[in-house]
Amino acid sequence: MKAGLDTSVVLRLLLGQPTNQAARAVGFLDKLSREGHRAVVSDLVVAEAYFALQHHYDVSKHDALMGLRRLFADGEIKPLGAVAEVLALEGLASAKPGFVDRLIHEAYASTADAMVSFEKAAGKLKSVRVL
C-alpha cells in the first residue's frame, strides 16, 4: 500500500505543530513502515508546502528547502515526480528560475516538447521558449 500525504500532513511533519496532529502523523508513518508500506508525496503537495512554510509560517526559502530535503532523506517518505531531482540542485534558494518553476519545467520535460514562458530566467533551462 502507498499512502499519499496531503499538504496538511506534510506541514505537521515539518513543523511539529500542532503537537497532537504532528504526533498522529508520526504515529501513522511508523505504523505504515512497520506494515511494510510507504508514504508518498506529489510535486504539487511539496510546492504547496514550500509556499505555505514561507507565507504562513515565516520560514525562509533556504530553511523550507532544507526541511523538504530532510523529509525525504531517510527514505521513509518517497517523493513522486521531479521533486527529488530538483531539491538536489545546489543554490536552489536563490536560483532563478526558482524551485517551483523548476518543478513545472521538469514535469513538462517528461510530457511536452517544450515549455513556453514570459519569464526570462526560464530561458536558462533546456527546451524553453521565452516569448
FENMO-V23467 format. One record per pair of residues at least 12 apart in sequence whose ideal C-beta (glycine too) atoms are under 8 Angstrom apart, sorted by sequence separation. I is the first residue (numbers start at 0). GAP is how many residues later the second one is. D is the distance in Angstrom with one decimal. If there is no record, write none. Layout:
# FENMO-V23467
i gap d
I GAP D
I GAP D
This chain:
# FENMO-V23467
i gap d
11 12 7.9
12 12 5.3
71 12 6.3
86 12 7.9
114 12 6.5
115 12 7.6
116 12 7.5
117 12 6.9
11 13 4.6
12 13 7.0
85 13 6.5
88 13 7.1
113 13 4.7
114 13 4.9
115 13 4.9
116 13 5.8
117 13 5.5
49 14 5.3
52 14 6.9
112 14 6.8
113 14 6.7
114 14 7.3
115 14 8.0
116 14 7.2
48 15 7.9
49 15 7.4
67 15 7.7
71 15 7.3
113 15 5.4
115 15 6.3
8 16 5.1
12 16 7.6
85 16 4.8
85 17 5.5
104 17 7.1
108 17 7.3
49 18 6.5
68 18 5.3
100 18 6.9
108 18 6.7
8 19 7.9
48 19 6.9
67 19 6.0
107 19 8.0
81 20 7.9
82 20 6.8
85 20 6.0
100 20 7.6
104 20 5.1
81 21 5.8
84 21 6.5
100 21 6.3
45 22 6.0
64 22 6.7
80 22 7.4
96 22 6.3
101 23 7.3
104 23 6.9
81 24 3.3
96 24 4.6
2 25 7.8
80 25 7.3
81 25 6.2
95 25 4.0
96 25 5.1
80 26 6.5
64 27 5.6
81 27 7.9
96 27 7.0
64 28 5.6
81 28 7.9
95 28 7.6
96 28 6.6
2 29 6.0
40 30 7.6
0 31 7.7
9 31 6.2
40 31 7.8
61 31 4.0
60 32 4.3
45 33 6.7
59 33 7.5
60 33 7.6
0 34 7.6
2 34 6.7
4 34 5.3
64 34 6.6
1 35 6.9
2 35 7.5
3 35 7.6
4 35 7.2
9 35 5.9
13 35 6.9
0 36 4.3
1 36 5.9
2 36 5.0
3 36 5.4
4 36 5.2
9 36 7.4
40 36 5.9
42 36 7.7
1 37 7.4
2 37 7.1
3 37 7.2
38 37 6.9
39 37 7.2
40 37 7.4
42 37 6.6
45 37 4.9
60 37 7.9
1 38 5.1
3 38 6.7
6 38 5.1
10 38 5.8
14 38 7.8
37 38 7.2
38 38 4.7
39 38 4.9
40 38 5.6
41 38 5.0
42 38 3.8
60 38 7.5
5 39 6.1
9 39 4.7
13 39 6.9
37 39 7.4
38 39 7.1
39 39 7.5
40 39 6.6
41 39 6.3
42 39 6.1
4 40 6.7
37 40 5.7
39 40 5.3
42 40 5.2
3 41 7.9
6 41 4.5
10 41 6.0
6 42 5.2
10 42 7.3
14 42 6.5
40 42 7.3
32 43 5.9
6 45 6.5
10 46 8.0
28 47 6.2
28 48 7.2
49 49 6.2
50 49 7.5
49 50 6.7
46 52 7.7
13 53 4.8
46 53 4.9
13 54 7.5
46 56 5.9
13 57 6.4
45 57 7.5
12 58 6.5
42 60 5.1
9 61 7.0
12 64 8.0
42 64 6.6
4 72 7.0
1 76 8.0
